[in-house]
Amino acid sequence: METKSARPNWDRYFLDLCEAVAKRATCDRGRSGCVIVKDKRIMTTGYVGAPAGLPHCDEVGHDMRKVFNSNGEVTQHCVRTLHAEQNAIIQAARFGIPLEGATLFCKMTPCRTCAMMIINAGIKRVVCERRYHADADTIEMFKQAGIELNIMNHEVEKYDKQ
């Protein structure tokens, strides 16, 4: 007799799709994907990668820069690529897909810049797998903007040369 497997809930389903989208990413440091959904329908996806037509990290290496955080910590960031959230929002703009009231699914808490884009795009809910190491501003902005933030696992995402 065949065992019936449990169906994932909608949040888990879309987070799992983020992992599939991330396989297209072209920067191995923050290989992540994003799925934006409205009424349980996929509106757009995005993954970490350089702007169209420009060289990718996988081809020419990373463009690393030091970032001085407000807490005094210095972190390393690759600036060759756009974040998955940015690419998903840009794809929606490029193809005329309204995101008002949508839910964004992503690997980790969005960075400050992505958070501002999410707010201005009219996205009302964000679901992420883990925490980003510098997410305090994002959490506060989402609270002020009335955006629901669901973090599935409160561990901080670790990646190379952080």
ChimeraX attribute file (.defattr): number of C-alpha atoms within 10 A of each C-alpha:
attribute: neighborCount
match mode: 1-to-1
recipient: residues
	/A:1	3
	/A:2	4
	/A:3	5
	/A:4	6
	/A:5	6
	/A:6	6
	/A:7	8
	/A:8	10
	/A:9	8
	/A:10	10
	/A:11	17
	/A:12	16
	/A:13	12
	/A:14	24
	/A:15	22
	/A:16	18
	/A:17	17
	/A:18	25
	/A:19	18
	/A:20	15
	/A:21	20
	/A:22	24
	/A:23	14
	/A:24	15
	/A:25	24
	/A:26	20
	/A:27	24
	/A:28	17
	/A:29	17
	/A:30	24
	/A:31	20
	/A:32	26
	/A:33	29
	/A:34	31
	/A:35	28
	/A:36	26
	/A:37	20
	/A:38	16
	/A:39	9
	/A:40	12
	/A:41	11
	/A:42	14
	/A:43	20
	/A:44	21
	/A:45	26
	/A:46	27
	/A:47	30
	/A:48	29
	/A:49	26
	/A:50	20
	/A:51	12
	/A:52	7
	/A:53	6
	/A:54	10
	/A:55	15
	/A:56	20
	/A:57	20
	/A:58	13
	/A:59	9
	/A:60	9
	/A:61	13
	/A:62	17
	/A:63	13
	/A:64	13
	/A:65	12
	/A:66	12
	/A:67	12
	/A:68	11
	/A:69	10
	/A:70	8
	/A:71	7
	/A:72	8
	/A:73	9
	/A:74	12
	/A:75	15
	/A:76	14
	/A:77	17
	/A:78	18
	/A:79	14
	/A:80	21
	/A:81	24
	/A:82	18
	/A:83	25
	/A:84	28
	/A:85	29
	/A:86	22
	/A:87	23
	/A:88	23
	/A:89	26
	/A:90	17
	/A:91	16
	/A:92	19
	/A:93	14
	/A:94	9
	/A:95	9
	/A:96	9
	/A:97	13
	/A:98	15
	/A:99	22
	/A:100	14
	/A:101	15
	/A:102	22
	/A:103	26
	/A:104	29
	/A:105	29
	/A:106	29
	/A:107	27
	/A:108	25
	/A:109	28
	/A:110	29
	/A:111	18
	/A:112	17
	/A:113	13
	/A:114	19
	/A:115	23
	/A:116	15
	/A:117	16
	/A:118	25
	/A:119	17
	/A:120	12
	/A:121	17
	/A:122	16
	/A:123	23
	/A:124	19
	/A:125	20
	/A:126	21
	/A:127	23
	/A:128	24
	/A:129	23
	/A:130	20
	/A:131	20
	/A:132	19
	/A:133	15
	/A:134	18
	/A:135	17
	/A:136	13
	/A:137	14
	/A:138	20
	/A:139	19
	/A:140	12
	/A:141	16
	/A:142	19
	/A:143	12
	/A:144	9
	/A:145	14
	/A:146	12
	/A:147	20
	/A:148	14
	/A:149	18
	/A:150	16
	/A:151	16
	/A:152	16
	/A:153	12
	/A:154	14
	/A:155	13
	/A:156	15
	/A:157	16
	/A:158	13
	/A:159	10
	/A:160	8
	/A:161	10
	/A:162	14
